[in-house]
Amino acid sequence: MYYKTAIGAAEAARELTEALGYQVCENDWTTQIVHGGRHNRLRPSVGMNHSYSIALLKNDKPQRKCLQISLYGMPSGKFELVNYVN
């Protein structure tokens, strides 16, 4: 899926995960997505890929599964999103 903004792509991944009945760990979301995690920014440069792993909750209990998000900066200026729960 392609998005105009990196945060729009991340929010779409979150919405899809919550539709599956999971809750995103707010602490992980803030650290990884809002502050950029190990990349220090959410938005990848053109031709680069940034990956994030966000902890999940179900009924307020931690799960062994995580939300995996991969963002790729395309030459067109858009962002390609690949996300899944593993």
Biopython code that builds the backbone (N, CA, C, O; Angstrom):
import numpy as np
from Bio.PDB.StructureBuilder import StructureBuilder

atoms = [
    (1, "MET", "N", (0.843, -1.158, 0.000)),
    (1, "MET", "CA", (0.000, 0.000, 0.000)),
    (1, "MET", "C", (0.899, 1.235, 0.000)),
    (1, "MET", "O", (1.958, 1.236, 0.627)),
    (2, "TYR", "N", (0.482, 2.270, -0.694)),
    (2, "TYR", "CA", (1.269, 3.481, -0.827)),
    (2, "TYR", "C", (0.558, 4.650, -0.137)),
    (2, "TYR", "O", (-0.662, 4.788, -0.228)),
    (3, "TYR", "N", (1.334, 5.484, 0.550)),
    (3, "TYR", "CA", (0.792, 6.613, 1.304)),
    (3, "TYR", "C", (1.605, 7.867, 1.020)),
    (3, "TYR", "O", (2.792, 7.793, 0.702)),
    (4, "LYS", "N", (0.948, 9.025, 1.138)),
    (4, "LYS", "CA", (1.630, 10.298, 0.903)),
    (4, "LYS", "C", (2.556, 10.659, 2.049)),
    (4, "LYS", "O", (3.586, 11.296, 1.828)),
    (5, "THR", "N", (2.207, 10.259, 3.288)),
    (5, "THR", "CA", (3.023, 10.588, 4.452)),
    (5, "THR", "C", (3.386, 9.316, 5.214)),
    (5, "THR", "O", (2.653, 8.328, 5.182)),
    (6, "ALA", "N", (4.513, 9.357, 5.890)),
    (6, "ALA", "CA", (4.957, 8.200, 6.674)),
    (6, "ALA", "C", (4.052, 7.980, 7.878)),
    (6, "ALA", "O", (3.740, 6.837, 8.210)),
    (7, "ILE", "N", (3.624, 9.060, 8.540)),
    (7, "ILE", "CA", (2.750, 8.913, 9.698)),
    (7, "ILE", "C", (1.382, 8.396, 9.271)),
    (7, "ILE", "O", (0.739, 7.665, 10.025)),
    (8, "GLY", "N", (0.933, 8.757, 8.088)),
    (8, "GLY", "CA", (-0.329, 8.218, 7.562)),
    (8, "GLY", "C", (-0.239, 6.720, 7.357)),
    (8, "GLY", "O", (-1.197, 5.995, 7.627)),
    (9, "ALA", "N", (0.904, 6.251, 6.882)),
    (9, "ALA", "CA", (1.115, 4.815, 6.696)),
    (9, "ALA", "C", (1.133, 4.096, 8.039)),
    (9, "ALA", "O", (0.533, 3.031, 8.182)),
    (10, "ALA", "N", (1.822, 4.675, 9.030)),
    (10, "ALA", "CA", (1.895, 4.058, 10.349)),
    (10, "ALA", "C", (0.520, 4.015, 11.014)),
    (10, "ALA", "O", (0.169, 3.019, 11.646)),
    (11, "GLU", "N", (-0.249, 5.075, 10.878)),
    (11, "GLU", "CA", (-1.600, 5.100, 11.443)),
    (11, "GLU", "C", (-2.495, 4.062, 10.770)),
    (11, "GLU", "O", (-3.327, 3.448, 11.437)),
    (12, "ALA", "N", (-2.341, 3.857, 9.468)),
    (12, "ALA", "CA", (-3.125, 2.842, 8.766)),
    (12, "ALA", "C", (-2.785, 1.447, 9.285)),
    (12, "ALA", "O", (-3.673, 0.610, 9.448)),
    (13, "ALA", "N", (-1.506, 1.199, 9.543)),
    (13, "ALA", "CA", (-1.091, -0.094, 10.096)),
    (13, "ALA", "C", (-1.703, -0.297, 11.475)),
    (13, "ALA", "O", (-2.137, -1.398, 11.814)),
    (14, "ARG", "N", (-1.736, 0.765, 12.264)),
    (14, "ARG", "CA", (-2.324, 0.682, 13.603)),
    (14, "ARG", "C", (-3.819, 0.375, 13.522)),
    (14, "ARG", "O", (-4.320, -0.470, 14.264)),
    (15, "GLU", "N", (-4.529, 1.056, 12.628)),
    (15, "GLU", "CA", (-5.971, 0.837, 12.474)),
    (15, "GLU", "C", (-6.270, -0.594, 12.043)),
    (15, "GLU", "O", (-7.213, -1.206, 12.545)),
    (16, "LEU", "N", (-5.473, -1.136, 11.116)),
    (16, "LEU", "CA", (-5.685, -2.510, 10.668)),
    (16, "LEU", "C", (-5.449, -3.506, 11.796)),
    (16, "LEU", "O", (-6.162, -4.503, 11.905)),
    (17, "THR", "N", (-4.456, -3.241, 12.630)),
    (17, "THR", "CA", (-4.145, -4.122, 13.756)),
    (17, "THR", "C", (-5.247, -4.061, 14.801)),
    (17, "THR", "O", (-5.631, -5.093, 15.350)),
    (18, "GLU", "N", (-5.760, -2.872, 15.085)),
    (18, "GLU", "CA", (-6.840, -2.736, 16.051)),
    (18, "GLU", "C", (-8.124, -3.365, 15.536)),
    (18, "GLU", "O", (-8.950, -3.814, 16.331)),
    (19, "ALA", "N", (-8.307, -3.406, 14.229)),
    (19, "ALA", "CA", (-9.475, -4.079, 13.647)),
    (19, "ALA", "C", (-9.408, -5.588, 13.871)),
    (19, "ALA", "O", (-10.436, -6.265, 13.867)),
    (20, "LEU", "N", (-8.194, -6.115, 14.068)),
    (20, "LEU", "CA", (-8.030, -7.546, 14.353)),
    (20, "LEU", "C", (-8.255, -7.869, 15.828)),
    (20, "LEU", "O", (-8.194, -9.035, 16.219)),
    (21, "GLY", "N", (-8.516, -6.851, 16.655)),
    (21, "GLY", "CA", (-8.801, -7.064, 18.066)),
    (21, "GLY", "C", (-7.619, -6.849, 18.995)),
    (21, "GLY", "O", (-7.717, -7.140, 20.187)),
    (22, "TYR", "N", (-6.512, -6.352, 18.483)),
    (22, "TYR", "CA", (-5.333, -6.077, 19.309)),
    (22, "TYR", "C", (-5.293, -4.605, 19.684)),
    (22, "TYR", "O", (-5.881, -3.761, 19.007)),
    (23, "GLN", "N", (-4.590, -4.307, 20.770)),
    (23, "GLN", "CA", (-4.315, -2.937, 21.173)),
    (23, "GLN", "C", (-2.817, -2.719, 21.028)),
    (23, "GLN", "O", (-2.026, -3.607, 21.346)),
    (24, "VAL", "N", (-2.427, -1.561, 20.557)),
    (24, "VAL", "CA", (-1.018, -1.237, 20.401)),
    (24, "VAL", "C", (-0.498, -0.707, 21.738)),
    (24, "VAL", "O", (-1.148, 0.119, 22.379)),
    (25, "CYS", "N", (0.659, -1.181, 22.149)),
    (25, "CYS", "CA", (1.297, -0.696, 23.380)),
    (25, "CYS", "C", (1.696, 0.768, 23.161)),
    (25, "CYS", "O", (2.538, 1.066, 22.314)),
    (26, "GLU", "N", (1.087, 1.675, 23.928)),
    (26, "GLU", "CA", (1.330, 3.107, 23.735)),
    (26, "GLU", "C", (2.784, 3.491, 23.983)),
    (26, "GLU", "O", (3.307, 4.378, 23.309)),
    (27, "ASN", "N", (3.441, 2.843, 24.934)),
    (27, "ASN", "CA", (4.843, 3.146, 25.212)),
    (27, "ASN", "C", (5.727, 2.806, 24.007)),
    (27, "ASN", "O", (6.574, 3.608, 23.615)),
    (28, "ASP", "N", (5.531, 1.626, 23.423)),
    (28, "ASP", "CA", (6.284, 1.232, 22.230)),
    (28, "ASP", "C", (5.957, 2.148, 21.047)),
    (28, "ASP", "O", (6.850, 2.534, 20.291)),
    (29, "TRP", "N", (4.681, 2.492, 20.889)),
    (29, "TRP", "CA", (4.259, 3.352, 19.779)),
    (29, "TRP", "C", (4.972, 4.707, 19.864)),
    (29, "TRP", "O", (5.483, 5.217, 18.867)),
    (30, "THR", "N", (4.996, 5.273, 21.062)),
    (30, "THR", "CA", (5.648, 6.567, 21.247)),
    (30, "THR", "C", (7.144, 6.476, 20.980)),
    (30, "THR", "O", (7.707, 7.324, 20.288)),
    (31, "THR", "N", (7.786, 5.452, 21.525)),
    (31, "THR", "CA", (9.224, 5.303, 21.361)),
    (31, "THR", "C", (9.604, 5.020, 19.912)),
    (31, "THR", "O", (10.523, 5.642, 19.382)),
    (32, "GLN", "N", (8.909, 4.093, 19.273)),
    (32, "GLN", "CA", (9.280, 3.652, 17.931)),
    (32, "GLN", "C", (8.780, 4.594, 16.832)),
    (32, "GLN", "O", (9.549, 4.986, 15.955)),
    (33, "ILE", "N", (7.506, 4.955, 16.878)),
    (33, "ILE", "CA", (6.895, 5.701, 15.778)),
    (33, "ILE", "C", (7.029, 7.214, 15.972)),
    (33, "ILE", "O", (7.523, 7.910, 15.085)),
    (34, "VAL", "N", (6.598, 7.715, 17.108)),
    (34, "VAL", "CA", (6.606, 9.165, 17.323)),
    (34, "VAL", "C", (8.036, 9.711, 17.373)),
    (34, "VAL", "O", (8.334, 10.737, 16.762)),
    (35, "HIS", "N", (8.919, 9.018, 18.106)),
    (35, "HIS", "CA", (10.296, 9.499, 18.235)),
    (35, "HIS", "C", (11.243, 8.882, 17.212)),
    (35, "HIS", "O", (12.411, 9.267, 17.164)),
    (36, "GLY", "N", (10.786, 7.951, 16.403)),
    (36, "GLY", "CA", (11.598, 7.391, 15.330)),
    (36, "GLY", "C", (12.449, 6.193, 15.702)),
    (36, "GLY", "O", (13.114, 5.630, 14.833)),
    (37, "GLY", "N", (12.452, 5.785, 16.957)),
    (37, "GLY", "CA", (13.203, 4.602, 17.370)),
    (37, "GLY", "C", (14.688, 4.727, 17.082)),
    (37, "GLY", "O", (15.277, 5.788, 17.284)),
    (38, "ARG", "N", (15.286, 3.658, 16.616)),
    (38, "ARG", "CA", (16.724, 3.636, 16.358)),
    (38, "ARG", "C", (17.124, 4.477, 15.146)),
    (38, "ARG", "O", (18.305, 4.770, 14.957)),
    (39, "HIS", "N", (16.151, 4.864, 14.330)),
    (39, "HIS", "CA", (16.439, 5.661, 13.134)),
    (39, "HIS", "C", (16.398, 7.165, 13.421)),
    (39, "HIS", "O", (16.825, 7.966, 12.590)),
    (40, "ASN", "N", (15.891, 7.545, 14.586)),
    (40, "ASN", "CA", (15.732, 8.937, 15.005)),
    (40, "ASN", "C", (14.744, 9.728, 14.168)),
    (40, "ASN", "O", (14.621, 10.940, 14.344)),
    (41, "ARG", "N", (14.046, 9.076, 13.271)),
    (41, "ARG", "CA", (12.969, 9.699, 12.505)),
    (41, "ARG", "C", (12.129, 8.603, 11.875)),
    (41, "ARG", "O", (12.645, 7.551, 11.496)),
    (42, "LEU", "N", (10.853, 8.851, 11.767)),
    (42, "LEU", "CA", (9.940, 7.864, 11.194)),
    (42, "LEU", "C", (10.136, 7.749, 9.692)),
    (42, "LEU", "O", (10.145, 6.647, 9.144)),
    (43, "ARG", "N", (10.292, 8.880, 9.032)),
    (43, "ARG", "CA", (10.309, 8.927, 7.566)),
    (43, "ARG", "C", (11.649, 8.445, 7.009)),
    (43, "ARG", "O", (12.688, 9.035, 7.308)),
    (44, "PRO", "N", (11.638, 7.377, 6.199)),
    (44, "PRO", "CA", (12.883, 6.932, 5.567)),
    (44, "PRO", "C", (13.232, 7.808, 4.360)),
    (44, "PRO", "O", (12.345, 8.375, 3.722)),
    (45, "SER", "N", (14.505, 7.912, 4.059)),
    (45, "SER", "CA", (14.958, 8.647, 2.878)),
    (45, "SER", "C", (14.585, 7.864, 1.625)),
    (45, "SER", "O", (14.201, 6.697, 1.708)),
    (46, "VAL", "N", (14.697, 8.497, 0.479)),
    (46, "VAL", "CA", (14.384, 7.839, -0.791)),
    (46, "VAL", "C", (15.304, 6.631, -0.967)),
    (46, "VAL", "O", (16.524, 6.738, -0.840)),
    (47, "GLY", "N", (14.700, 5.489, -1.261)),
    (47, "GLY", "CA", (15.453, 4.269, -1.483)),
    (47, "GLY", "C", (15.826, 3.521, -0.208)),
    (47, "GLY", "O", (16.466, 2.471, -0.274)),
    (48, "MET", "N", (15.437, 4.043, 0.940)),
    (48, "MET", "CA", (15.765, 3.405, 2.217)),
    (48, "MET", "C", (14.519, 2.754, 2.819)),
    (48, "MET", "O", (13.385, 3.078, 2.465)),
    (49, "ASN", "N", (14.773, 1.829, 3.739)),
    (49, "ASN", "CA", (13.707, 1.089, 4.395)),
    (49, "ASN", "C", (13.894, 1.202, 5.906)),
    (49, "ASN", "O", (15.001, 0.990, 6.402)),
    (50, "HIS", "N", (12.832, 1.532, 6.648)),
    (50, "HIS", "CA", (12.857, 1.546, 8.103)),
    (50, "HIS", "C", (11.864, 0.505, 8.607)),
    (50, "HIS", "O", (10.737, 0.422, 8.120)),
    (51, "SER", "N", (12.296, -0.292, 9.592)),
    (51, "SER", "CA", (11.448, -1.334, 10.158)),
    (51, "SER", "C", (11.230, -1.075, 11.640)),
    (51, "SER", "O", (12.127, -0.605, 12.340)),
    (52, "TYR", "N", (10.029, -1.388, 12.107)),
    (52, "TYR", "CA", (9.657, -1.193, 13.500)),
    (52, "TYR", "C", (8.905, -2.413, 14.003)),
    (52, "TYR", "O", (8.186, -3.066, 13.245)),
    (53, "SER", "N", (9.073, -2.717, 15.278)),
    (53, "SER", "CA", (8.378, -3.820, 15.927)),
    (53, "SER", "C", (7.677, -3.258, 17.161)),
    (53, "SER", "O", (8.334, -2.782, 18.087)),
    (54, "ILE", "N", (6.347, -3.313, 17.177)),
    (54, "ILE", "CA", (5.542, -2.709, 18.228)),
    (54, "ILE", "C", (4.828, -3.815, 19.014)),
    (54, "ILE", "O", (4.176, -4.681, 18.430)),
    (55, "ALA", "N", (4.959, -3.774, 20.345)),
    (55, "ALA", "CA", (4.304, -4.766, 21.210)),
    (55, "ALA", "C", (2.788, -4.591, 21.141)),
    (55, "ALA", "O", (2.282, -3.488, 20.932)),
    (56, "LEU", "N", (2.079, -5.701, 21.320)),
    (56, "LEU", "CA", (0.620, -5.695, 21.267)),
    (56, "LEU", "C", (0.017, -6.179, 22.581)),
    (56, "LEU", "O", (0.636, -6.929, 23.335)),
    (57, "LEU", "N", (-1.213, -5.726, 22.832)),
    (57, "LEU", "CA", (-1.986, -6.139, 23.992)),
    (57, "LEU", "C", (-3.328, -6.667, 23.507)),
    (57, "LEU", "O", (-3.825, -6.261, 22.456)),
    (58, "LYS", "N", (-3.905, -7.570, 24.278)),
    (58, "LYS", "CA", (-5.259, -8.029, 24.006)),
    (58, "LYS", "C", (-5.947, -8.145, 25.352)),
    (58, "LYS", "O", (-5.478, -8.864, 26.234)),
    (59, "ASN", "N", (-7.064, -7.437, 25.514)),
    (59, "ASN", "CA", (-7.755, -7.357, 26.803)),
    (59, "ASN", "C", (-6.814, -6.866, 27.890)),
    (59, "ASN", "O", (-6.841, -7.366, 29.014)),
    (60, "ASP", "N", (-5.983, -5.889, 27.557)),
    (60, "ASP", "CA", (-5.004, -5.277, 28.463)),
    (60, "ASP", "C", (-3.945, -6.243, 28.978)),
    (60, "ASP", "O", (-3.311, -5.973, 29.998)),
    (61, "LYS", "N", (-3.745, -7.358, 28.294)),
    (61, "LYS", "CA", (-2.701, -8.316, 28.668)),
    (61, "LYS", "C", (-1.661, -8.364, 27.550)),
    (61, "LYS", "O", (-2.024, -8.441, 26.376)),
    (62, "PRO", "N", (-0.373, -8.319, 27.898)),
    (62, "PRO", "CA", (0.684, -8.385, 26.871)),
    (62, "PRO", "C", (0.604, -9.684, 26.074)),
    (62, "PRO", "O", (0.327, -10.752, 26.620)),
    (63, "GLN", "N", (0.849, -9.570, 24.796)),
    (63, "GLN", "CA", (0.823, -10.726, 23.897)),
    (63, "GLN", "C", (2.241, -11.038, 23.424)),
    (63, "GLN", "O", (3.119, -10.175, 23.456)),
    (64, "ARG", "N", (2.454, -12.261, 22.991)),
    (64, "ARG", "CA", (3.752, -12.633, 22.430)),
    (64, "ARG", "C", (3.900, -12.111, 21.010)),
    (64, "ARG", "O", (5.006, -12.075, 20.469)),
    (65, "LYS", "N", (2.798, -11.710, 20.411)),
    (65, "LYS", "CA", (2.815, -11.215, 19.041)),
    (65, "LYS", "C", (3.169, -9.737, 19.005)),
    (65, "LYS", "O", (2.945, -9.007, 19.971)),
    (66, "CYS", "N", (3.724, -9.310, 17.880)),
    (66, "CYS", "CA", (4.099, -7.907, 17.670)),
    (66, "CYS", "C", (3.570, -7.431, 16.322)),
    (66, "CYS", "O", (3.346, -8.221, 15.406)),
    (67, "LEU", "N", (3.380, -6.127, 16.229)),
    (67, "LEU", "CA", (3.054, -5.500, 14.953)),
    (67, "LEU", "C", (4.365, -5.152, 14.272)),
    (67, "LEU", "O", (5.167, -4.390, 14.812)),
    (68, "GLN", "N", (4.586, -5.706, 13.093)),
    (68, "GLN", "CA", (5.787, -5.436, 12.314)),
    (68, "GLN", "C", (5.422, -4.412, 11.232)),
    (68, "GLN", "O", (4.505, -4.628, 10.439)),
    (69, "ILE", "N", (6.146, -3.311, 11.217)),
    (69, "ILE", "CA", (5.912, -2.252, 10.225)),
    (69, "ILE", "C", (7.197, -2.030, 9.445)),
    (69, "ILE", "O", (8.273, -1.901, 10.029)),
    (70, "SER", "N", (7.082, -1.987, 8.126)),
    (70, "SER", "CA", (8.216, -1.683, 7.272)),
    (70, "SER", "C", (7.807, -0.564, 6.318)),
    (70, "SER", "O", (6.836, -0.702, 5.573)),
    (71, "LEU", "N", (8.548, 0.544, 6.343)),
    (71, "LEU", "CA", (8.291, 1.686, 5.478)),
    (71, "LEU", "C", (9.448, 1.850, 4.497)),
    (71, "LEU", "O", (10.617, 1.808, 4.881)),
    (72, "TYR", "N", (9.104, 2.037, 3.234)),
    (72, "TYR", "CA", (10.101, 2.240, 2.185)),
    (72, "TYR", "C", (9.855, 3.597, 1.536)),
    (72, "TYR", "O", (8.733, 3.896, 1.128)),
    (73, "GLY", "N", (10.893, 4.414, 1.439)),
    (73, "GLY", "CA", (10.793, 5.722, 0.789)),
    (73, "GLY", "C", (10.958, 5.578, -0.715)),
    (73, "GLY", "O", (12.035, 5.231, -1.199)),
    (74, "MET", "N", (9.899, 5.842, -1.444)),
    (74, "MET", "CA", (9.910, 5.675, -2.895)),
    (74, "MET", "C", (10.416, 6.943, -3.583)),
    (74, "MET", "O", (10.282, 8.033, -3.029)),
    (75, "PRO", "N", (10.997, 6.820, -4.781)),
    (75, "PRO", "CA", (11.471, 7.997, -5.520)),
    (75, "PRO", "C", (10.362, 9.002, -5.830)),
    (75, "PRO", "O", (10.638, 10.186, -6.021)),
    (76, "SER", "N", (9.114, 8.543, -5.881)),
    (76, "SER", "CA", (7.989, 9.441, -6.174)),
    (76, "SER", "C", (7.636, 10.331, -4.987)),
    (76, "SER", "O", (6.822, 11.245, -5.117)),
    (77, "GLY", "N", (8.245, 10.067, -3.826)),
    (77, "GLY", "CA", (7.931, 10.839, -2.631)),
    (77, "GLY", "C", (6.898, 10.177, -1.742)),
    (77, "GLY", "O", (6.629, 10.654, -0.640)),
    (78, "LYS", "N", (6.318, 9.083, -2.208)),
    (78, "LYS", "CA", (5.342, 8.347, -1.405)),
    (78, "LYS", "C", (6.064, 7.287, -0.583)),
    (78, "LYS", "O", (7.263, 7.060, -0.745)),
    (79, "PHE", "N", (5.307, 6.645, 0.302)),
    (79, "PHE", "CA", (5.856, 5.630, 1.178)),
    (79, "PHE", "C", (5.112, 4.326, 1.001)),
    (79, "PHE", "O", (3.881, 4.296, 1.000)),
    (80, "GLU", "N", (5.865, 3.243, 0.850)),
    (80, "GLU", "CA", (5.283, 1.917, 0.711)),
    (80, "GLU", "C", (5.235, 1.285, 2.098)),
    (80, "GLU", "O", (6.236, 1.269, 2.814)),
    (81, "LEU", "N", (4.069, 0.766, 2.471)),
    (81, "LEU", "CA", (3.870, 0.157, 3.772)),
    (81, "LEU", "C", (3.683, -1.346, 3.637)),
    (81, "LEU", "O", (2.884, -1.820, 2.829)),
    (82, "VAL", "N", (4.442, -2.090, 4.452)),
    (82, "VAL", "CA", (4.221, -3.521, 4.612)),
    (82, "VAL", "C", (4.065, -3.738, 6.103)),
    (82, "VAL", "O", (4.957, -3.390, 6.877)),
    (83, "ASN", "N", (2.942, -4.312, 6.516)),
    (83, "ASN", "CA", (2.724, -4.552, 7.931)),
    (83, "ASN", "C", (2.041, -5.900, 8.139)),
    (83, "ASN", "O", (1.259, -6.359, 7.306)),
    (84, "TYR", "N", (2.357, -6.515, 9.272)),
    (84, "TYR", "CA", (1.724, -7.785, 9.639)),
    (84, "TYR", "C", (1.888, -8.001, 11.138)),
    (84, "TYR", "O", (2.731, -7.377, 11.783)),
    (85, "VAL", "N", (1.070, -8.892, 11.676)),
    (85, "VAL", "CA", (1.150, -9.287, 13.078)),
    (85, "VAL", "C", (1.768, -10.676, 13.105)),
    (85, "VAL", "O", (1.275, -11.602, 12.462)),
    (86, "ASN", "N", (2.864, -10.809, 13.865)),
    (86, "ASN", "CA", (3.473, -12.139, 13.966)),
    (86, "ASN", "C", (3.534, -12.593, 15.392)),
    (86, "ASN", "O", (4.016, -13.691, 15.670)),
]
sb = StructureBuilder()
sb.init_structure("model")
sb.init_model(0)
sb.init_chain("A")
sb.init_seg("    ")
for serial, (resi, resn, name, xyz) in enumerate(atoms, 1):
    if name == "N":
        sb.init_residue(resn, " ", resi, " ")
    sb.init_atom(name, np.array(xyz, "f"), 0.0, 1.0, " ", f" {name:<3s}", serial, name[0])
structure = sb.get_structure()
